[in-house]
Amino acid sequence: MGIFRKLKTNSLTAAEVSALWFQYQGDSMAICVYKYFLNIVENKEIKPILELSLQLAESHITKISEFLKSANFQVPIGFTKNDVNVSAPRLFSDQFLLFYSYIMTIHGVNAYSLAITNSERSDIQDYFTECTLSSKELFQKIVTLAKNQPKYSSFPTIPSPHGTKFMETTGIISDLIGDKRPLNSSEISTLFFNSKKTGFISSLSLGFSQVAKMEDVRNFMLKNVKLAGKDAESFDSILRQDNLPIPEKWDAEITESTESPFSDKLMMFHAALLVNAALSYYGASLGSSFRSDILVNYLKVFTHATEAGAICYNVMVKHGWFEKLPEAIDRKFLAKNLKK
C-alpha cells in the first residue's frame, strides 16, 4: 500500500508533463543564449539582468529534472554547450539584449501562470508559482532599467472618459469601408504589444538569417523577416490612423556579423517558440477586439504565423531536431502486434 501511494504521489498528468517538458526545452535554450550574451555585454547595468536570467534558467533545469526523473519520465535532451559558441562576435547591441530579456520574460510569466492552473500536484503548483514570482521580480528590474534607455517604447496613454457610455452600434460595415470609431483601450494595448513582439520576431530572424549555416534555415529566417515585418507594420498602420505612437523597431541593433553564436537547431527552435507564442497572443487579441477591420487583420496575421509554424516544424523534423513529447499508449499498434 505504501508503494502504491508513493507511485501515485510522484505521477504526473499529461498537462504537468507538457508544461515541464516545454519549460526544460526553453530554459536549456535560454542557458545557451544568456551565456553568449554575458560574453558580449558591455553595459554594467544590463549585465546583472542577464546574470539573473541565466541563474533562474539553470535553477529551473535542476528542478524540472528532479520532477521528471521521480515520475520515471525521460529528461529531454534540449540544448547543450554544443548549441552555442560563446566566443562568436557580437551579433546584437546591448540594448537589444535587454529588449530580448523583456520579451522572453513576458513569455515566461504567461506560461507559468497557465501551468499553475493546469497542474494538480500541489508541489508542481508551488514550483510554477515560484517561477512566476521570480520572473515577475526580474521583469520589474528589466522595465525599471529599460525606461531609462533611449529605445524604450511605453504603451500609449488615453484620456479619462466623462461618465459612463454604451455602444450604440456594432459598426460592422462602417469599420470595414467607412469612418471608423476610435480605438478603445483594449484594442490599443493589444495592437501595440503585438507590434512590439512581432517586430522583435522580425529583428531576431534578421540576425539569425545572417549567421544560419543551412540553406533551408536561412531561407526560413528571411521569409520570417518579411512576414513578421509586414504583420508588425499592419498593427502600426491601425495605430497611426488614431495618431497613436508605435513601438521602436530593432533592426538597427543587429550587427553585420556572419559568424553564428548558435546552432541552426537552436535558432529554428527559438523561431518556432516565438511563432507558437504569437499564435496564442493573436488568438487572445481576437477576443478582445471589437472593430471589424482589426478582426480581419488578426485573422490575416494568424494565417502568416500558422504558415511560419508549419515551415518551422517541417525543417526541424527534416533535420532530426524535433524532440518528441511523451505520448499516449498506441493501442492500435499493440492490437496489431498481438494479432501477429
Beta strands, then each sheet from edge to edge (+ up, - down):
end
